[in-house]
Amino acid sequence: MSSGNDGSEKKKNRKKEMKLGITYKKDASFGDWYSEAVIHGEMIEYYGVSGCYILMPSAMGKEKDHIEGFAPEVAWVTKSGQSDLEFPIAIRPTSETIMYPYFSKWIRSYRDLPFRCYQWCNVVRWEFSDPTPFIRSREFLWQEGHSAFATKEEADEEVLQILELYHRIYEEFLAVPVIKGRKSEMEKFAGGLHTTSVEAFIPNTGRGIQAATSHCLGQKFADMFGIKFEDDKGSRSNVWQNSWGYSTRSIGVMVMTHGDDKGLVLPPRVAPLQVIVIPVSYSKDADMASIKGACESTVCTLSQSGIRVELDDRTNHSPGWKYSHWEMKGVPLRIEIGPKDVANKQVRMVRRDNGAKVDVPVTNLVEEVTVLLDGIQENLFRTAMERRDACIQVIHTWDEFIAALNNKRLILAPWCDEEEVEKDVKVRTRGERELGAAKTLCTPFDQPELPQGTMCFASGKPAKTWSFWGRSY
């Protein structure tokens, strides 16, 4: 009787195990899939306040343009307990107005320049009604840098240097292709001189994502906050300033780009765990001591070579359950070791990106794992680039623009570079299929040839540049 109950319990457990995992398809229900992927992948936990998530592992009034630019996003504290505050307190959306009063104390002479300040901190923005984990959160963690220079040339040079660093982070580490370019006057940083950005694109939704930004602030903030320096001739001048930022949005971009119907797919260079080792035995007669010993030896060998590896030797889950669990968490490479592998002095490797399997002699273990991890990294970037490029559509007319927009394309269009025209495009596309208005994503640095006589797709005026347009997060 006891053995019968045990068998029944095992069947129930197997049914429970079958229900674990991602239930939505990425192509069919992207929003639901994404939510499941980041939750089941143990990246976040939802919190009781909308737009806030648990990550698992008086100066305000001085700069009018800057504050007005962020006004819809600022969260204000108006009470302390049951008492009304005499003045409302803003929870920072960014740190310029917090830092810059002190820059005027720290910077006195040309010898203090260039000056750079760097921090990671949480910021709050409260302007939207449809938050998306990592992509649009009301509170999020970000890196921000602030710098000051004696000349505009130095400031402009750093803007591009920082942008290139962000470009490399996305492409070399996150395996996400991004486009470097300049923001329009309408989309630039509030109060800044000009803004550059790297832009990602999600083919499943047909939306762009501003992945990181690097701004030249000019001298406006320096003038407002009295940030001056004395040059080597005794003259006093305003400094030239930059600011630049990169946030946990990058995690969301990576998940959206690489994830599949099984869950997360993490690039090896940023995966906390690069290899998971799983002992495999479907027979009671298997020599589990030998199998476990081979697994532990594999973990030791790889770990000593600097590879991030763990052994899943839990006995309360089947090998199949473990496969699904670690696939859902996006671990790039799985190593399976069973009785035949021990006998043949080999291991079986399974790639997360494409499911390919290969048997490798233990004598070549480190070399083969290294090659496979590099191959996974390269394949993820190549595949993402191909998918992104397949969505780029060059258009010349308004009708072509609307058709491309409704087909979820990343649109490259000739534009007259006029703010009023961009505003008009937003108004005219706001009602298209209720998916949101189109806007400029960036004017790419890598400009195609613009033949003389090319007209703006929206206004019919002479075009001045090629710009990327589309819907965005």
C-alpha positions in Angstrom: 0.0 0.0 0.0 2.9 2.3 0.9 4.6 1.9 -2.5 1.3 2.6 -4.3 1.0 6.0 -2.4 4.6 6.8 -3.2 3.9 6.2 -6.9 0.8 8.4 -6.8 2.8 11.2 -5.1 5.5 11.0 -7.8 2.9 11.3 -10.5 1.5 14.4 -8.8 5.0 15.9 -8.5 5.7 15.2 -12.2 2.4 17.0 -13.1 3.5 20.0 -11.0 6.9 20.0 -12.6 5.3 20.1 -16.1 3.4 23.3 -15.2 6.6 25.1 -14.3 8.1 27.4 -16.9 7.0 30.0 -19.5 3.4 29.6 -20.6 3.2 32.5 -23.1 4.8 32.5 -26.5 7.2 35.4 -27.3 5.7 36.1 -30.7 2.1 35.7 -29.7 1.9 37.6 -26.5 5.1 39.6 -26.0 4.1 41.6 -22.9 2.9 38.5 -20.9 5.9 36.5 -22.1 8.3 39.3 -20.9 6.7 39.5 -17.5 6.9 35.7 -17.0 10.5 35.7 -18.3 11.8 38.2 -15.8 9.8 36.8 -12.9 10.5 33.1 -13.5 14.1 33.9 -14.4 14.3 35.4 -10.8 15.4 38.8 -12.0 12.6 40.8 -10.3 9.7 40.5 -7.9 6.6 42.7 -8.2 6.0 45.1 -5.4 2.7 46.6 -4.1 3.3 50.0 -5.7 2.7 50.1 -9.5 5.9 50.5 -11.4 8.2 49.6 -8.5 10.0 46.3 -8.4 12.3 44.4 -6.1 15.6 43.6 -7.9 16.6 40.1 -7.0 19.9 39.8 -6.8 15.7 74.9 -3.2 18.2 74.3 -6.1 15.3 72.7 -7.9 13.9 76.0 -8.9 17.0 77.5 -10.4 17.1 75.8 -13.8 13.7 76.4 -15.4 14.2 74.5 -18.7 15.6 71.4 -16.9 12.8 71.3 -14.3 10.0 71.9 -16.8 11.4 69.1 -19.0 11.1 66.6 -16.1 8.0 68.2 -14.5 5.5 65.4 -15.6 7.9 62.8 -14.2 8.8 64.3 -10.8 7.3 62.7 -7.7 6.7 65.3 -4.9 6.6 64.7 -1.1 4.0 67.0 0.4 3.5 65.4 3.9 5.6 64.3 6.8 3.4 61.8 8.7 0.2 63.7 9.2 1.7 67.2 8.8 1.8 69.2 5.5 5.3 70.3 4.6 5.9 74.0 4.2 7.5 73.4 0.8 7.1 70.2 -1.3 10.2 68.1 -1.7 11.1 66.7 -5.1 12.4 63.1 -5.3 15.1 63.3 -7.8 14.5 62.3 -11.4 18.2 63.0 -12.1 21.0 64.7 -10.1 22.1 67.9 -11.8 20.3 70.2 -9.5 21.6 68.2 -6.5 25.2 68.1 -7.5 25.9 71.4 -9.2 25.6 73.8 -6.3 28.7 71.9 -4.9 30.6 71.9 -8.2 30.9 75.7 -7.7 32.7 75.0 -4.5 34.9 72.2 -5.8 36.0 73.9 -9.1 38.0 77.1 -8.7 40.9 77.0 -11.1 41.9 75.5 -14.4 44.0 73.1 -12.4 40.7 71.5 -11.1 39.7 70.6 -14.7 38.7 68.3 -16.1 36.4 67.4 -13.3 34.4 64.1 -13.3 31.8 62.8 -10.8 30.4 59.3 -11.1 27.7 57.4 -9.1 25.2 54.7 -9.1 21.9 55.6 -7.5 18.1 55.1 -7.5 15.9 57.7 -9.2 12.2 58.1 -9.4 10.0 59.2 -12.4 6.3 59.1 -12.1 4.9 60.2 -15.5 3.5 57.0 -17.1 0.5 54.7 -16.5 1.9 51.5 -18.1 5.1 50.4 -16.4 7.3 47.6 -17.8 9.9 45.9 -15.6 13.4 47.3 -16.3 12.2 49.3 -19.3 9.9 51.8 -17.7 10.0 51.6 -13.9 8.9 54.4 -11.5 12.0 53.8 -9.4 15.2 52.4 -11.1 18.9 52.0 -10.5 21.2 53.9 -12.9 24.7 55.1 -13.4 25.2 58.7 -14.0 28.3 60.7 -14.8 28.9 64.5 -14.6 31.9 66.3 -15.9 33.3 69.8 -16.4 35.8 71.2 -18.9 37.6 74.4 -19.8 36.6 74.2 -23.5 33.7 73.1 -25.6 36.0 71.0 -27.7 37.0 68.9 -24.7 33.4 68.5 -23.7 32.3 67.4 -27.2 35.2 64.9 -27.3 34.1 63.3 -24.1 30.5 63.1 -25.1 31.5 60.8 -28.0 34.0 58.8 -25.9 31.3 58.0 -23.3 28.8 57.1 -26.0 31.3 54.7 -27.6 31.7 53.0 -24.2 28.0 52.5 -23.9 28.0 51.2 -27.5 30.6 48.7 -26.6 28.8 47.6 -23.4 25.7 46.8 -25.5 27.4 45.1 -28.4 30.4 43.4 -26.9 28.9 42.3 -23.5 25.1 42.3 -23.9 25.2 41.2 -27.5 22.6 43.8 -28.4 23.1 45.8 -31.7 22.6 49.5 -31.1 22.7 52.6 -33.4 24.7 55.6 -32.4 23.2 59.0 -33.2 22.1 62.4 -32.1 18.7 63.2 -30.6 16.5 65.8 -32.2 15.9 69.2 -30.5 12.5 67.9 -29.3 14.0 64.7 -27.8 17.2 66.0 -26.4 17.9 66.2 -22.6 15.9 69.0 -21.0 18.2 72.1 -20.6 21.1 70.6 -22.5 22.9 71.8 -25.6 22.7 68.5 -27.5 22.1 64.8 -26.7 23.7 61.7 -28.3 22.3 58.2 -27.7 22.5 54.5 -28.5 19.2 53.1 -29.7 18.0 49.5 -29.6 15.0 48.1 -31.4 12.7 45.2 -30.4 11.4 43.4 -33.6 8.6 41.6 -31.7 6.9 44.9 -30.8 8.3 47.2 -33.5 9.5 49.7 -30.8 12.8 51.4 -30.3 14.4 51.8 -26.9 16.7 54.6 -25.9 19.5 52.4 -24.5 21.9 55.1 -23.0 22.6 58.8 -23.5 25.5 61.2 -23.4 24.7 64.9 -23.2 26.6 68.1 -23.8 25.0 70.5 -21.3 26.9 73.6 -22.6 27.3 76.4 -20.1 23.7 76.9 -19.0 24.0 75.0 -15.8 27.4 76.6 -15.0 25.8 80.0 -15.4 22.8 79.1 -13.2 24.9 77.5 -10.4 27.9 79.8 -10.7 30.4 77.1 -11.7 33.4 79.2 -12.8 37.1 78.6 -13.1 40.1 80.9 -13.3 42.3 80.3 -16.3 46.1 80.6 -16.4 45.8 84.3 -17.3 43.6 85.2 -14.4 40.3 85.4 -16.3 37.1 83.8 -15.0 34.8 81.7 -17.2 31.9 79.3 -17.0 32.9 75.6 -17.4 31.5 73.5 -20.2 29.6 70.5 -18.8 28.4 67.0 -19.8 26.3 64.4 -18.2 25.8 60.8 -19.3 23.7 57.9 -18.1 23.1 54.1 -18.3 20.5 52.2 -16.3 19.0 48.8 -15.5 16.9 49.4 -18.6 19.9 47.6 -20.3 18.8 44.4 -18.6 15.3 44.6 -20.1 16.7 45.3 -23.5 18.9 42.2 -23.3 16.0 40.0 -22.1 13.7 41.3 -24.9 16.4 40.8 -27.5 17.6 37.3 -26.7 14.8 35.6 -24.7 12.7 32.8 -26.2 9.7 30.7 -25.4 11.7 28.8 -22.8 12.7 32.0 -20.9 15.8 34.0 -20.5 18.9 33.6 -22.8 21.9 35.3 -21.3 25.1 36.2 -23.2 28.0 34.4 -21.6 30.0 37.6 -20.9 27.4 38.9 -18.5 25.7 35.7 -17.3 26.2 35.4 -13.5 26.4 31.6 -14.1 28.0 30.5 -17.4 27.8 26.7 -17.0 25.5 24.5 -15.0 26.5 20.8 -14.4 23.8 18.3 -14.0 24.3 14.6 -13.0 22.1 12.3 -15.1 20.8 8.9 -14.1 17.6 7.2 -15.1 18.6 3.8 -13.6 18.7 2.7 -10.0 21.7 0.6 -10.9 23.8 3.7 -11.9 26.9 4.3 -9.9 25.9 7.7 -8.5 29.1 8.1 -6.5 31.1 7.9 -9.7 28.7 10.3 -11.5 28.8 12.8 -8.7 32.6 12.6 -8.5 32.9 13.3 -12.3 30.5 16.3 -11.9 32.5 17.7 -9.0 35.8 17.3 -10.9 34.2 19.1 -13.9 33.1 22.0 -11.7 36.5 22.2 -10.0 38.4 22.2 -13.4 36.2 24.9 -14.9 36.2 27.0 -11.8 39.9 27.0 -11.6 40.0 28.3 -15.2 37.9 31.3 -14.3 34.6 30.0 -15.7 31.5 30.7 -13.6 30.1 27.2 -13.0 27.8 25.4 -10.5 26.7 21.9 -9.8 23.0 21.1 -9.4 23.0 18.0 -7.4 19.6 18.3 -5.8 17.9 15.0 -5.4 14.3 16.2 -5.1 14.1 17.2 -8.8 14.5 15.1 -12.0 17.1 15.9 -14.6 14.4 17.0 -17.0 13.0 19.5 -14.4 16.5 20.8 -13.9 17.0 21.2 -17.7 13.9 23.4 -17.9 14.7 25.3 -14.7 18.2 26.4 -15.9 17.0 27.0 -19.4 14.4 29.3 -18.0 17.1 31.2 -16.1 19.1 31.6 -19.3 22.4 29.8 -18.3 24.4 29.7 -21.6 25.8 26.2 -21.3 24.6 23.0 -19.7 26.9 20.0 -19.0 25.2 16.6 -18.5 27.2 13.7 -17.0 25.7 10.2 -16.9 27.0 6.6 -16.6 28.1 6.4 -20.3 29.9 9.7 -20.0 31.8 8.5 -17.0 32.7 5.3 -18.8 33.8 7.1 -21.9 35.6 9.9 -20.0 33.5 12.6 -21.7 30.7 15.1 -20.9 27.7 16.2 -23.0 27.4 20.0 -23.6 24.1 21.6 -24.5 23.9 25.2 -25.8 21.1 27.4 -24.5 21.0 29.7 -27.6 20.3 27.0 -30.2 20.0 23.7 -28.3 22.9 22.1 -30.1 24.5 19.1 -28.3 28.1 17.9 -28.4 30.1 15.2 -26.6 33.5 16.4 -25.4 36.5 14.4 -23.9 37.3 15.6 -20.4 40.9 16.1 -21.5 39.7 19.1 -23.7 37.1 20.4 -21.3 38.3 23.9 -20.6 39.3 24.6 -24.2 35.9 23.3 -25.6 33.9 25.2 -23.0 35.7 28.4 -23.7 35.2 28.0 -27.5 31.5 27.2 -27.0 30.9 30.2 -24.8 32.6 32.5 -27.3 30.5 31.0 -30.0 27.3 31.5 -28.1 28.2 35.2 -27.5 28.9 35.7 -31.2 25.8 33.9 -32.4 23.5 35.9 -30.1 24.9 39.2 -31.4 24.8 38.0 -35.1 21.2 36.7 -34.8 20.1 39.9 -33.0 21.7 42.0 -35.7 20.1 40.1 -38.5 16.7 40.4 -36.9 17.1 44.1 -36.3 18.4 44.8 -39.8 15.6 42.9 -41.4 13.2 45.4 -39.7 14.9 48.5 -41.1 12.9 50.1 -44.0 13.9 53.1 -46.0 10.9 55.3 -47.0 10.4 58.5 -48.9 6.7 59.4 -48.6 4.1 59.8 -45.9 2.1 56.8 -47.2 5.2 54.6 -47.1 5.9 55.9 -43.6 2.5 54.9 -42.2 2.6 51.5 -43.9 6.1 50.8 -42.4 5.0 52.1 -39.0 2.0 49.7 -38.9 4.2 46.8 -40.0 6.5 47.4 -36.9 9.4 48.7 -38.9 12.5 50.7 -37.8 12.1 53.5 -40.3 14.9 55.4 -42.0 13.5 58.5 -43.6 14.7 61.8 -45.2 13.8 64.7 -42.9 13.9 68.5 -42.9 15.1 68.5 -39.3 12.4 70.9 -38.1 10.9 70.7 -34.7 7.4 71.7 -35.8 7.4 68.9 -38.4 8.3 66.4 -35.8 5.5 67.6 -33.6 3.1 67.3 -36.5 4.2 63.7 -37.1 3.5 62.9 -33.5 0.0 64.4 -33.8 -0.8 62.7 -37.1 0.3 59.2 -35.9 -1.2 59.3 -32.4 -4.4 57.5 -33.5 -2.7 54.9 -35.8 -4.0 51.5 -34.5 -3.9 52.9 -30.9 -0.3 51.8 -30.6 1.1 55.3 -29.8 2.6 58.1 -31.7 5.8 57.9 -33.8 8.8 60.1 -33.1 12.5 60.4 -34.1 14.7 57.8 -32.4 17.9 59.4 -33.5 19.8 60.9 -36.5 22.5 58.2 -37.0 26.1 59.3 -37.2 26.5 56.8 -40.0 24.6 58.7 -42.7 23.7 57.3 -46.1 24.1 59.5 -49.1 21.4 62.1 -49.4 21.0 62.9 -53.1 20.4 66.5 -54.0 16.6 67.2 -54.4 15.6 64.7 -51.8 12.4 65.9 -50.0 11.3 65.4 -46.4 8.8 62.5 -46.1 6.5 64.5 -43.8 6.7 68.1 -45.0 7.8 68.0 -48.6 10.6 70.5 -47.8 14.2 69.8 -48.8 15.6 67.1 -46.6 18.7 67.9 -44.5 19.4 64.4 -43.0 18.4 60.8 -42.7 16.8 60.0 -39.3 15.4 56.9 -37.7 11.7 57.0 -36.8 9.3 54.7 -35.0 7.4 54.0 -31.9 9.3 53.6 -28.7 9.1 52.5 -25.1 
